Amino acid sequence: MSTKNPHGEGSIYRRHDHPTCPPLDAQGKRPKHRCQGRWTASIELPPVNGKRRRATFFGDSHADVKQKLQAARQRLTEGGPARDAKTRLADAIEEWIRTTLEASDRKRTTKDTYTILLRTHALTDPIASLPIGRLGAADLEQFILRLRAKGLSSSTIRQTDTVLRQVLDTAVRDGLLASNPASTMRRPTVTSPEARALAPREVSALLTAAHGSRYEPLLRVLAATGLRRGEALALRWTDVDLNRHLLTVRGTLARTVSGLQIQAPKTERSRRTIPISAATAAVLEAVHESQAADRAACGDSWSDTGLVFTTEFGQPIDPRNASRTMSIAARKAGLDGVGIHTLRHTAASTMLEAGVPLRTVSEILGHGSVQVTGDIYGHVSSEGARAAVDRLAALLGW
């Protein structure tokens, strides 16, 4: 029995009387075939490299394979594959890293981060062994729960989920999946702890603890400008105008799998020129003099990178070493939960509490928008709030 449909619509037949079944043997009997007696449906697929292709479906009844055939036709009509691929998620991830991610115009640090997230958290999880065609929202939700059980931060979980969604989006693009199973589930939320800011006396104690360290001037500049660590470490002397008290951010220093590299700033608004105080200019002048002494002492061993903050041989400073110095100074000063990024938070909060307009602070920090600044630093300290209401009462004459 066979059902013929118009060309391109597919056909339905039973395996025992189809030409693809094994031929009769010498005794006139047909050898047993794994699909013998089962109903089969097949449909022609769009050709690849000029070669014709067909998709075949099996079932125990005519109605069963007819339903599968109709579903395949619908998927093809919508531009998807007739059926999802049997490729393991692990293989799809590695292929995405090797091709799609590498071919993208993302920064090297971003590519490295995405690769680490996938290989550390996705490829080591049971979900990696599943065929992508069998992945469902429930599988992905169980994956998220396992990440939480490992004690990962909400930010890391959200990042991993975001990158895995990109892998599955690419599988849809390449015709391996009809739809992304993650599209029906909510993204993991990120709980952002309030940014820690130091009081002026705490900043003073921190810098005192760092006194004499090679990185003390760096910490002072970070505290006085709100620059990101990588932005300060990427500064060149050509970016600094000591006469006009200005510095220009043109890049950011980051560690990649290839070593330390200066890359484009985080956002277009991160490319900025900001004013510096006379005290900060004096710190940079002292750095310039100290660097000249290092250059003279090194002779031919000096690396002329043109950077403001360097090692004693003129090479870029590893960001991790700067953070390590900050941690040591914080411990000496008796400050808990303080990292090098705390200096950026402190600069922003101090400016806002001093009455500097939010837009101005946003421009100094190089945020992508004023909204970003408001979301992070929208709070004010109890002292700032009290000063605000006292000033309001005074203006009202109360």
RONURO-401013 format. One record per residue (C-alpha): x negated, y, z negated; residue in one letter. Coordinates in nm, 3 decimals. Layout:
<atom px="X" py="Y" pz="Z" resn="A"/>
...
//
This chain:
<atom px="0.000" py="0.000" pz="0.000" resn="M"/>
<atom px="-0.138" py="0.340" pz="0.093" resn="S"/>
<atom px="0.000" py="0.694" pz="0.095" resn="T"/>
<atom px="-0.134" py="0.923" pz="0.367" resn="K"/>
<atom px="-0.121" py="1.297" pz="0.308" resn="N"/>
<atom px="-0.196" py="1.580" pz="0.551" resn="P"/>
<atom px="-0.565" py="1.649" pz="0.613" resn="H"/>
<atom px="-0.726" py="1.800" pz="0.307" resn="G"/>
<atom px="-0.442" py="1.693" pz="0.080" resn="E"/>
<atom px="-0.602" py="1.362" pz="-0.019" resn="G"/>
<atom px="-0.478" py="1.004" pz="-0.009" resn="S"/>
<atom px="-0.358" py="0.738" pz="-0.253" resn="I"/>
<atom px="-0.411" py="0.364" pz="-0.214" resn="Y"/>
<atom px="-0.454" py="0.045" pz="-0.410" resn="R"/>
<atom px="-0.805" py="-0.095" pz="-0.429" resn="R"/>
<atom px="-0.734" py="-0.460" pz="-0.331" resn="H"/>
<atom px="-0.638" py="-0.373" pz="0.026" resn="D"/>
<atom px="-0.878" py="-0.086" pz="0.090" resn="H"/>
<atom px="-1.174" py="-0.122" pz="0.331" resn="P"/>
<atom px="-1.424" py="-0.026" pz="0.059" resn="T"/>
<atom px="-1.341" py="-0.341" pz="-0.138" resn="C"/>
<atom px="-1.591" py="-0.629" pz="-0.104" resn="P"/>
<atom px="-1.549" py="-0.843" pz="0.213" resn="P"/>
<atom px="-1.418" py="-1.198" pz="0.206" resn="L"/>
<atom px="-1.675" py="-1.464" pz="0.116" resn="D"/>
<atom px="-1.743" py="-1.795" pz="0.302" resn="A"/>
<atom px="-1.442" py="-1.959" pz="0.132" resn="Q"/>
<atom px="-1.214" py="-1.677" pz="0.244" resn="G"/>
<atom px="-1.190" py="-1.530" pz="-0.105" resn="K"/>
<atom px="-1.259" py="-1.172" pz="-0.200" resn="R"/>
<atom px="-1.515" py="-1.125" pz="-0.482" resn="P"/>
<atom px="-1.387" py="-0.948" pz="-0.789" resn="K"/>
<atom px="-1.446" py="-0.572" pz="-0.777" resn="H"/>
<atom px="-1.448" py="-0.351" pz="-1.086" resn="R"/>
<atom px="-1.171" py="-0.138" pz="-0.936" resn="C"/>
<atom px="-0.978" py="-0.419" pz="-0.771" resn="Q"/>
<atom px="-0.607" py="-0.387" pz="-0.831" resn="G"/>
<atom px="-0.635" py="-0.030" pz="-0.960" resn="R"/>
<atom px="-0.477" py="0.268" pz="-0.793" resn="W"/>
<atom px="-0.715" py="0.513" pz="-0.630" resn="T"/>
<atom px="-0.683" py="0.870" pz="-0.504" resn="A"/>
<atom px="-0.942" py="1.059" pz="-0.303" resn="S"/>
<atom px="-0.967" py="1.410" pz="-0.170" resn="I"/>
<atom px="-1.212" py="1.582" pz="0.063" resn="E"/>
<atom px="-1.431" py="1.851" pz="-0.094" resn="L"/>
<atom px="-1.589" py="2.157" pz="0.063" resn="P"/>
<atom px="-1.907" py="2.048" pz="0.243" resn="P"/>
<atom px="-2.251" py="2.118" pz="0.097" resn="V"/>
<atom px="-2.538" py="2.177" pz="0.340" resn="N"/>
<atom px="-2.314" py="2.049" pz="0.620" resn="G"/>
<atom px="-2.250" py="1.717" pz="0.447" resn="K"/>
<atom px="-1.895" py="1.593" pz="0.391" resn="R"/>
<atom px="-1.799" py="1.501" pz="0.035" resn="R"/>
<atom px="-1.506" py="1.333" pz="-0.136" resn="R"/>
<atom px="-1.389" py="1.307" pz="-0.496" resn="A"/>
<atom px="-1.230" py="0.979" pz="-0.608" resn="T"/>
<atom px="-0.999" py="0.920" pz="-0.904" resn="F"/>
<atom px="-0.878" py="0.592" pz="-1.055" resn="F"/>
<atom px="-0.568" py="0.500" pz="-1.250" resn="G"/>
<atom px="-0.342" py="0.213" pz="-1.349" resn="D"/>
<atom px="-0.040" py="0.341" pz="-1.159" resn="S"/>
<atom px="0.057" py="0.541" pz="-0.852" resn="H"/>
<atom px="0.193" py="0.819" pz="-1.074" resn="A"/>
<atom px="-0.130" py="0.834" pz="-1.273" resn="D"/>
<atom px="-0.358" py="0.895" pz="-0.974" resn="V"/>
<atom px="-0.104" py="1.123" pz="-0.808" resn="K"/>
<atom px="-0.118" py="1.349" pz="-1.113" resn="Q"/>
<atom px="-0.499" py="1.352" pz="-1.102" resn="K"/>
<atom px="-0.493" py="1.429" pz="-0.730" resn="L"/>
<atom px="-0.254" py="1.720" pz="-0.780" resn="Q"/>
<atom px="-0.473" py="1.858" pz="-1.059" resn="A"/>
<atom px="-0.780" py="1.833" pz="-0.834" resn="A"/>
<atom px="-0.603" py="2.015" pz="-0.551" resn="R"/>
<atom px="-0.498" py="2.291" pz="-0.792" resn="Q"/>
<atom px="-0.855" py="2.334" pz="-0.920" resn="R"/>
<atom px="-0.989" py="2.351" pz="-0.563" resn="L"/>
<atom px="-0.724" py="2.610" pz="-0.473" resn="T"/>
<atom px="-0.836" py="2.823" pz="-0.767" resn="E"/>
<atom px="-1.197" py="2.803" pz="-0.651" resn="G"/>
<atom px="-1.313" py="2.553" pz="-0.912" resn="G"/>
<atom px="-1.453" py="2.201" pz="-0.880" resn="P"/>
<atom px="-1.221" py="1.905" pz="-0.822" resn="A"/>
<atom px="-1.341" py="1.772" pz="-1.157" resn="R"/>
<atom px="-1.592" py="1.875" pz="-1.419" resn="D"/>
<atom px="-1.948" py="1.748" pz="-1.395" resn="A"/>
<atom px="-2.087" py="1.471" pz="-1.615" resn="K"/>
<atom px="-2.405" py="1.670" pz="-1.675" resn="T"/>
<atom px="-2.511" py="1.668" pz="-2.040" resn="R"/>
<atom px="-2.500" py="2.002" pz="-2.215" resn="L"/>
<atom px="-2.870" py="1.960" pz="-2.302" resn="A"/>
<atom px="-2.959" py="1.935" pz="-1.932" resn="D"/>
<atom px="-2.738" py="2.232" pz="-1.845" resn="A"/>
<atom px="-2.909" py="2.441" pz="-2.114" resn="I"/>
<atom px="-3.261" py="2.355" pz="-1.999" resn="E"/>
<atom px="-3.168" py="2.427" pz="-1.637" resn="E"/>
<atom px="-3.015" py="2.761" pz="-1.738" resn="W"/>
<atom px="-3.331" py="2.858" pz="-1.929" resn="I"/>
<atom px="-3.554" py="2.756" pz="-1.637" resn="R"/>
<atom px="-3.356" py="2.930" pz="-1.362" resn="T"/>
<atom px="-3.075" py="3.171" pz="-1.452" resn="T"/>
<atom px="-3.236" py="3.320" pz="-1.762" resn="L"/>
<atom px="-3.582" py="3.343" pz="-1.608" resn="E"/>
<atom px="-3.446" py="3.505" pz="-1.290" resn="A"/>
<atom px="-3.252" py="3.769" pz="-1.487" resn="S"/>
<atom px="-3.379" py="4.123" pz="-1.544" resn="D"/>
<atom px="-3.362" py="4.088" pz="-1.922" resn="R"/>
<atom px="-3.666" py="4.194" pz="-2.122" resn="K"/>
<atom px="-3.925" py="3.928" pz="-2.198" resn="R"/>
<atom px="-3.848" py="3.947" pz="-2.569" resn="T"/>
<atom px="-3.479" py="3.888" pz="-2.497" resn="T"/>
<atom px="-3.557" py="3.584" pz="-2.281" resn="K"/>
<atom px="-3.779" py="3.445" pz="-2.557" resn="D"/>
<atom px="-3.509" py="3.505" pz="-2.818" resn="T"/>
<atom px="-3.240" py="3.332" pz="-2.610" resn="Y"/>
<atom px="-3.468" py="3.036" pz="-2.547" resn="T"/>
<atom px="-3.554" py="2.999" pz="-2.915" resn="I"/>
<atom px="-3.187" py="3.021" pz="-3.018" resn="L"/>
<atom px="-3.081" py="2.750" pz="-2.774" resn="L"/>
<atom px="-3.371" py="2.512" pz="-2.838" resn="R"/>
<atom px="-3.363" py="2.556" pz="-3.215" resn="T"/>
<atom px="-2.989" py="2.541" pz="-3.277" resn="H"/>
<atom px="-2.805" py="2.400" pz="-2.973" resn="A"/>
<atom px="-3.045" py="2.140" pz="-2.836" resn="L"/>
<atom px="-3.102" py="1.992" pz="-3.182" resn="T"/>
<atom px="-2.728" py="1.957" pz="-3.248" resn="D"/>
<atom px="-2.507" py="1.656" pz="-3.157" resn="P"/>
<atom px="-2.316" py="1.881" pz="-2.916" resn="I"/>
<atom px="-2.617" py="1.873" pz="-2.680" resn="A"/>
<atom px="-2.556" py="1.507" pz="-2.591" resn="S"/>
<atom px="-2.197" py="1.566" pz="-2.472" resn="L"/>
<atom px="-2.116" py="1.593" pz="-2.099" resn="P"/>
<atom px="-2.017" py="1.952" pz="-2.027" resn="I"/>
<atom px="-1.701" py="1.825" pz="-1.860" resn="G"/>
<atom px="-1.585" py="1.682" pz="-2.192" resn="R"/>
<atom px="-1.663" py="1.989" pz="-2.400" resn="L"/>
<atom px="-1.360" py="2.145" pz="-2.563" resn="G"/>
<atom px="-1.301" py="2.440" pz="-2.791" resn="A"/>
<atom px="-1.284" py="2.199" pz="-3.086" resn="A"/>
<atom px="-1.638" py="2.073" pz="-3.010" resn="D"/>
<atom px="-1.768" py="2.429" pz="-3.003" resn="L"/>
<atom px="-1.590" py="2.517" pz="-3.327" resn="E"/>
<atom px="-1.744" py="2.213" pz="-3.497" resn="Q"/>
<atom px="-2.082" py="2.332" pz="-3.369" resn="F"/>
<atom px="-2.027" py="2.673" pz="-3.533" resn="I"/>
<atom px="-1.930" py="2.505" pz="-3.861" resn="L"/>
<atom px="-2.251" py="2.300" pz="-3.855" resn="R"/>
<atom px="-2.456" py="2.616" pz="-3.802" resn="L"/>
<atom px="-2.288" py="2.775" pz="-4.103" resn="R"/>
<atom px="-2.355" py="2.463" pz="-4.309" resn="A"/>
<atom px="-2.726" py="2.507" pz="-4.229" resn="K"/>
<atom px="-2.713" py="2.846" pz="-4.400" resn="G"/>
<atom px="-2.780" py="3.054" pz="-4.088" resn="L"/>
<atom px="-2.691" py="3.422" pz="-4.099" resn="S"/>
<atom px="-2.371" py="3.539" pz="-3.931" resn="S"/>
<atom px="-2.581" py="3.739" pz="-3.686" resn="S"/>
<atom px="-2.782" py="3.432" pz="-3.576" resn="T"/>
<atom px="-2.464" py="3.227" pz="-3.537" resn="I"/>
<atom px="-2.302" py="3.500" pz="-3.330" resn="R"/>
<atom px="-2.612" py="3.529" pz="-3.109" resn="Q"/>
<atom px="-2.629" py="3.153" pz="-3.054" resn="T"/>
<atom px="-2.260" py="3.143" pz="-2.964" resn="D"/>
<atom px="-2.304" py="3.433" pz="-2.721" resn="T"/>
<atom px="-2.594" py="3.268" pz="-2.537" resn="V"/>
<atom px="-2.420" py="2.929" pz="-2.521" resn="L"/>
<atom px="-2.116" py="3.099" pz="-2.368" resn="R"/>
<atom px="-2.346" py="3.239" pz="-2.099" resn="Q"/>
<atom px="-2.474" py="2.888" pz="-2.024" resn="V"/>
<atom px="-2.116" py="2.764" pz="-1.980" resn="L"/>
<atom px="-2.021" py="3.070" pz="-1.771" resn="D"/>
<atom px="-2.306" py="2.981" pz="-1.536" resn="T"/>
<atom px="-2.177" py="2.622" pz="-1.517" resn="A"/>
<atom px="-1.841" py="2.762" pz="-1.404" resn="V"/>
<atom px="-2.015" py="2.983" pz="-1.148" resn="R"/>
<atom px="-2.207" py="2.686" pz="-1.011" resn="D"/>
<atom px="-1.897" py="2.471" pz="-0.976" resn="G"/>
<atom px="-1.979" py="2.232" pz="-1.259" resn="L"/>
<atom px="-1.680" py="2.343" pz="-1.469" resn="L"/>
<atom px="-1.337" py="2.474" pz="-1.378" resn="A"/>
<atom px="-1.330" py="2.702" pz="-1.684" resn="S"/>
<atom px="-1.538" py="2.788" pz="-1.986" resn="N"/>
<atom px="-1.403" py="2.598" pz="-2.291" resn="P"/>
<atom px="-1.535" py="2.877" pz="-2.516" resn="A"/>
<atom px="-1.302" py="3.131" pz="-2.354" resn="S"/>
<atom px="-1.010" py="3.008" pz="-2.565" resn="T"/>
<atom px="-1.184" py="3.044" pz="-2.902" resn="M"/>
<atom px="-1.264" py="3.353" pz="-3.105" resn="R"/>
<atom px="-1.620" py="3.468" pz="-3.133" resn="R"/>
<atom px="-1.785" py="3.426" pz="-3.474" resn="P"/>
<atom px="-1.772" py="3.747" pz="-3.674" resn="T"/>
<atom px="-2.079" py="3.923" pz="-3.807" resn="V"/>
<atom px="-2.083" py="4.048" pz="-4.163" resn="T"/>
<atom px="-2.316" py="4.347" pz="-4.168" resn="S"/>
<atom px="-2.452" py="4.430" pz="-4.511" resn="P"/>
<atom px="-2.469" py="4.800" pz="-4.588" resn="E"/>
<atom px="-2.800" py="4.947" pz="-4.478" resn="A"/>
<atom px="-3.034" py="4.995" pz="-4.776" resn="R"/>
<atom px="-3.170" py="5.345" pz="-4.816" resn="A"/>
<atom px="-3.436" py="5.459" pz="-5.059" resn="L"/>
<atom px="-3.422" py="5.763" pz="-5.281" resn="A"/>
<atom px="-3.697" py="6.025" pz="-5.231" resn="P"/>
<atom px="-3.872" py="5.910" pz="-5.552" resn="R"/>
<atom px="-3.870" py="5.550" pz="-5.422" resn="E"/>
<atom px="-4.023" py="5.657" pz="-5.091" resn="V"/>
<atom px="-4.293" py="5.843" pz="-5.283" resn="S"/>
<atom px="-4.363" py="5.533" pz="-5.497" resn="A"/>
<atom px="-4.380" py="5.316" pz="-5.186" resn="L"/>
<atom px="-4.629" py="5.541" pz="-5.007" resn="L"/>
<atom px="-4.839" py="5.568" pz="-5.323" resn="T"/>
<atom px="-4.853" py="5.187" pz="-5.336" resn="A"/>
<atom px="-4.966" py="5.181" pz="-4.971" resn="A"/>
<atom px="-5.233" py="5.447" pz="-5.026" resn="H"/>
<atom px="-5.568" py="5.351" pz="-4.878" resn="G"/>
<atom px="-5.418" py="5.094" pz="-4.644" resn="S"/>
<atom px="-5.485" py="5.123" pz="-4.272" resn="R"/>
<atom px="-5.109" py="5.124" pz="-4.221" resn="Y"/>
<atom px="-5.027" py="5.404" pz="-4.467" resn="E"/>
<atom px="-5.011" py="5.669" pz="-4.188" resn="P"/>
<atom px="-4.776" py="5.444" pz="-3.989" resn="L"/>
<atom px="-4.540" py="5.411" pz="-4.286" resn="L"/>
<atom px="-4.547" py="5.787" pz="-4.339" resn="R"/>
<atom px="-4.456" py="5.852" pz="-3.974" resn="V"/>
<atom px="-4.175" py="5.596" pz="-3.988" resn="L"/>
<atom px="-4.033" py="5.752" pz="-4.304" resn="A"/>
<atom px="-4.051" py="6.104" pz="-4.159" resn="A"/>
<atom px="-3.908" py="6.031" pz="-3.812" resn="T"/>
<atom px="-3.677" py="5.729" pz="-3.834" resn="G"/>
<atom px="-3.863" py="5.562" pz="-3.546" resn="L"/>
<atom px="-3.827" py="5.188" pz="-3.497" resn="R"/>
<atom px="-4.139" py="4.990" pz="-3.585" resn="R"/>
<atom px="-4.202" py="4.889" pz="-3.222" resn="G"/>
<atom px="-4.150" py="5.245" pz="-3.098" resn="E"/>
<atom px="-4.413" py="5.384" pz="-3.334" resn="A"/>
<atom px="-4.662" py="5.109" pz="-3.248" resn="L"/>
<atom px="-4.615" py="5.180" pz="-2.875" resn="A"/>
<atom px="-4.690" py="5.554" pz="-2.909" resn="L"/>
<atom px="-4.983" py="5.677" pz="-2.702" resn="R"/>
<atom px="-5.169" py="5.999" pz="-2.760" resn="W"/>
<atom px="-5.025" py="6.125" pz="-2.432" resn="T"/>
<atom px="-4.682" py="6.096" pz="-2.599" resn="D"/>
<atom px="-4.781" py="6.325" pz="-2.887" resn="V"/>
<atom px="-4.794" py="6.706" pz="-2.868" resn="D"/>
<atom px="-4.959" py="6.818" pz="-3.190" resn="L"/>
<atom px="-4.949" py="7.184" pz="-3.093" resn="N"/>
<atom px="-4.572" py="7.192" pz="-3.035" resn="R"/>
<atom px="-4.501" py="6.926" pz="-3.301" resn="H"/>
<atom px="-4.323" py="6.688" pz="-3.062" resn="L"/>
<atom px="-4.350" py="6.320" pz="-2.982" resn="L"/>
<atom px="-4.189" py="6.123" pz="-2.700" resn="T"/>
<atom px="-4.070" py="5.764" pz="-2.722" resn="V"/>
<atom px="-4.137" py="5.582" pz="-2.394" resn="R"/>
<atom px="-4.163" py="5.217" pz="-2.496" resn="G"/>
<atom px="-4.164" py="4.960" pz="-2.773" resn="T"/>
<atom px="-4.434" py="4.713" pz="-2.874" resn="L"/>
<atom px="-4.314" py="4.356" pz="-2.926" resn="A"/>
<atom px="-4.460" py="4.009" pz="-2.960" resn="R"/>
<atom px="-4.366" py="3.771" pz="-2.678" resn="T"/>
<atom px="-4.473" py="3.418" pz="-2.587" resn="V"/>
<atom px="-4.738" py="3.587" pz="-2.373" resn="S"/>
<atom px="-4.869" py="3.803" pz="-2.658" resn="G"/>
<atom px="-4.817" py="4.167" pz="-2.753" resn="L"/>
<atom px="-4.649" py="4.370" pz="-2.480" resn="Q"/>
<atom px="-4.517" py="4.724" pz="-2.448" resn="I"/>
<atom px="-4.170" py="4.709" pz="-2.299" resn="Q"/>
<atom px="-3.898" py="4.951" pz="-2.201" resn="A"/>
<atom px="-3.707" py="5.108" pz="-2.492" resn="P"/>
<atom px="-3.402" py="4.935" pz="-2.636" resn="K"/>
<atom px="-3.155" py="5.162" pz="-2.453" resn="T"/>
<atom px="-3.177" py="5.454" pz="-2.213" resn="E"/>
<atom px="-3.102" py="5.690" pz="-2.501" resn="R"/>
<atom px="-3.398" py="5.540" pz="-2.684" resn="S"/>
<atom px="-3.617" py="5.731" pz="-2.437" resn="R"/>
<atom px="-3.629" py="6.058" pz="-2.624" resn="R"/>
<atom px="-3.841" py="6.347" pz="-2.743" resn="T"/>
<atom px="-3.806" py="6.441" pz="-3.109" resn="I"/>
<atom px="-3.959" py="6.713" pz="-3.324" resn="P"/>
<atom px="-4.194" py="6.631" pz="-3.610" resn="I"/>
<atom px="-4.271" py="6.830" pz="-3.921" resn="S"/>
<atom px="-4.599" py="7.007" pz="-3.984" resn="A"/>
<atom px="-4.677" py="6.744" pz="-4.249" resn="A"/>
<atom px="-4.623" py="6.461" pz="-3.999" resn="T"/>
<atom px="-4.839" py="6.640" pz="-3.743" resn="A"/>
<atom px="-5.113" py="6.662" pz="-4.006" resn="A"/>
<atom px="-5.087" py="6.285" pz="-4.065" resn="V"/>
<atom px="-5.129" py="6.222" pz="-3.691" resn="L"/>
<atom px="-5.426" py="6.461" pz="-3.672" resn="E"/>
<atom px="-5.592" py="6.260" pz="-3.949" resn="A"/>
<atom px="-5.522" py="5.938" pz="-3.757" resn="V"/>
<atom px="-5.684" py="6.091" pz="-3.447" resn="H"/>
<atom px="-5.999" py="6.179" pz="-3.644" resn="E"/>
<atom px="-6.013" py="5.836" pz="-3.808" resn="S"/>
<atom px="-5.972" py="5.669" pz="-3.470" resn="Q"/>
<atom px="-6.261" py="5.872" pz="-3.327" resn="A"/>
<atom px="-6.481" py="5.741" pz="-3.609" resn="A"/>
<atom px="-6.371" py="5.382" pz="-3.535" resn="D"/>
<atom px="-6.450" py="5.429" pz="-3.167" resn="R"/>
<atom px="-6.798" py="5.555" pz="-3.246" resn="A"/>
<atom px="-6.862" py="5.266" pz="-3.484" resn="A"/>
<atom px="-6.744" py="5.001" pz="-3.236" resn="C"/>
<atom px="-6.931" py="5.128" pz="-2.932" resn="G"/>
<atom px="-6.877" py="4.890" pz="-2.640" resn="D"/>
<atom px="-6.645" py="4.673" pz="-2.851" resn="S"/>
<atom px="-6.379" py="4.947" pz="-2.854" resn="W"/>
<atom px="-6.061" py="4.880" pz="-2.649" resn="S"/>
<atom px="-5.943" py="5.207" pz="-2.501" resn="D"/>
<atom px="-5.566" py="5.143" pz="-2.509" resn="T"/>
<atom px="-5.473" py="5.505" pz="-2.572" resn="G"/>
<atom px="-5.243" py="5.397" pz="-2.855" resn="L"/>
<atom px="-5.197" py="5.610" pz="-3.166" resn="V"/>
<atom px="-5.188" py="5.323" pz="-3.414" resn="F"/>
<atom px="-5.452" py="5.057" pz="-3.350" resn="T"/>
<atom px="-5.675" py="4.804" pz="-3.515" resn="T"/>
<atom px="-6.034" py="4.905" pz="-3.599" resn="E"/>
<atom px="-6.125" py="4.790" pz="-3.245" resn="F"/>
<atom px="-5.860" py="4.998" pz="-3.068" resn="G"/>
<atom px="-5.626" py="4.707" pz="-2.998" resn="Q"/>
<atom px="-5.248" py="4.712" pz="-3.055" resn="P"/>
<atom px="-5.129" py="4.638" pz="-3.408" resn="I"/>
<atom px="-4.930" py="4.319" pz="-3.449" resn="D"/>
<atom px="-4.584" py="4.428" pz="-3.573" resn="P"/>
<atom px="-4.589" py="4.143" pz="-3.825" resn="R"/>
<atom px="-4.900" py="4.288" pz="-3.992" resn="N"/>
<atom px="-4.727" py="4.624" pz="-4.032" resn="A"/>
<atom px="-4.424" py="4.456" pz="-4.189" resn="S"/>
<atom px="-4.649" py="4.254" pz="-4.419" resn="R"/>
<atom px="-4.816" py="4.572" pz="-4.546" resn="T"/>
<atom px="-4.474" py="4.724" pz="-4.610" resn="M"/>
<atom px="-4.365" py="4.419" pz="-4.812" resn="S"/>
<atom px="-4.681" py="4.427" pz="-5.023" resn="I"/>
<atom px="-4.638" py="4.799" pz="-5.095" resn="A"/>
<atom px="-4.271" py="4.747" pz="-5.185" resn="A"/>
<atom px="-4.361" py="4.476" pz="-5.436" resn="R"/>
<atom px="-4.627" py="4.698" pz="-5.593" resn="K"/>
<atom px="-4.371" py="4.979" pz="-5.620" resn="A"/>
<atom px="-4.117" py="4.744" pz="-5.779" resn="G"/>
<atom px="-3.869" py="4.773" pz="-5.491" resn="L"/>
<atom px="-3.658" py="4.468" pz="-5.407" resn="D"/>
<atom px="-3.493" py="4.390" pz="-5.075" resn="G"/>
<atom px="-3.700" py="4.646" pz="-4.887" resn="V"/>
<atom px="-3.840" py="4.592" pz="-4.536" resn="G"/>
<atom px="-4.007" py="4.816" pz="-4.285" resn="I"/>
<atom px="-3.671" py="4.891" pz="-4.119" resn="H"/>
<atom px="-3.558" py="5.037" pz="-4.454" resn="T"/>
<atom px="-3.764" py="5.346" pz="-4.373" resn="L"/>
<atom px="-3.546" py="5.405" pz="-4.065" resn="R"/>
<atom px="-3.229" py="5.367" pz="-4.273" resn="H"/>
<atom px="-3.373" py="5.601" pz="-4.534" resn="T"/>
<atom px="-3.455" py="5.871" pz="-4.278" resn="A"/>
<atom px="-3.105" py="5.853" pz="-4.131" resn="A"/>
<atom px="-2.921" py="5.856" pz="-4.463" resn="S"/>
<atom px="-3.136" py="6.139" pz="-4.601" resn="T"/>
<atom px="-3.072" py="6.358" pz="-4.298" resn="M"/>
<atom px="-2.696" py="6.295" pz="-4.312" resn="L"/>
<atom px="-2.678" py="6.369" pz="-4.684" resn="E"/>
<atom px="-2.869" py="6.692" pz="-4.620" resn="A"/>
<atom px="-2.590" py="6.799" pz="-4.385" resn="G"/>
<atom px="-2.756" py="6.727" pz="-4.051" resn="V"/>
<atom px="-2.478" py="6.669" pz="-3.792" resn="P"/>
<atom px="-2.411" py="6.308" pz="-3.699" resn="L"/>
<atom px="-2.481" py="6.374" pz="-3.329" resn="R"/>
<atom px="-2.822" py="6.520" pz="-3.408" resn="T"/>
<atom px="-2.914" py="6.224" pz="-3.627" resn="V"/>
<atom px="-2.796" py="5.989" pz="-3.352" resn="S"/>
<atom px="-3.022" py="6.162" pz="-3.097" resn="E"/>
<atom px="-3.323" py="6.147" pz="-3.330" resn="I"/>
<atom px="-3.267" py="5.777" pz="-3.396" resn="L"/>
<atom px="-3.213" py="5.699" pz="-3.027" resn="G"/>
<atom px="-2.884" py="5.516" pz="-3.080" resn="H"/>
<atom px="-2.679" py="5.419" pz="-2.776" resn="G"/>
<atom px="-2.390" py="5.636" pz="-2.895" resn="S"/>
<atom px="-2.277" py="5.850" pz="-3.185" resn="V"/>
<atom px="-2.029" py="5.573" pz="-3.271" resn="Q"/>
<atom px="-2.317" py="5.334" pz="-3.341" resn="V"/>
<atom px="-2.467" py="5.585" pz="-3.585" resn="T"/>
<atom px="-2.130" py="5.638" pz="-3.750" resn="G"/>
<atom px="-2.066" py="5.266" pz="-3.789" resn="D"/>
<atom px="-2.402" py="5.212" pz="-3.961" resn="I"/>
<atom px="-2.431" py="5.532" pz="-4.161" resn="Y"/>
<atom px="-2.069" py="5.643" pz="-4.193" resn="G"/>
<atom px="-2.087" py="5.603" pz="-4.569" resn="H"/>
<atom px="-2.227" py="5.873" pz="-4.797" resn="V"/>
<atom px="-2.380" py="5.833" pz="-5.137" resn="S"/>
<atom px="-2.184" py="5.918" pz="-5.449" resn="S"/>
<atom px="-2.406" py="6.226" pz="-5.488" resn="E"/>
<atom px="-2.330" py="6.334" pz="-5.132" resn="G"/>
<atom px="-1.959" py="6.280" pz="-5.179" resn="A"/>
<atom px="-1.955" py="6.477" pz="-5.504" resn="R"/>
<atom px="-2.147" py="6.765" pz="-5.344" resn="A"/>
<atom px="-1.895" py="6.769" pz="-5.058" resn="A"/>
<atom px="-1.587" py="6.794" pz="-5.282" resn="V"/>
<atom px="-1.755" py="7.052" pz="-5.509" resn="D"/>
<atom px="-1.830" py="7.266" pz="-5.203" resn="R"/>
<atom px="-1.473" py="7.227" pz="-5.082" resn="L"/>
<atom px="-1.337" py="7.338" pz="-5.419" resn="A"/>
<atom px="-1.568" py="7.639" pz="-5.420" resn="A"/>
<atom px="-1.453" py="7.745" pz="-5.074" resn="L"/>
<atom px="-1.091" py="7.714" pz="-5.184" resn="L"/>
<atom px="-1.164" py="7.931" pz="-5.486" resn="G"/>
<atom px="-1.068" py="7.663" pz="-5.738" resn="W"/>
//
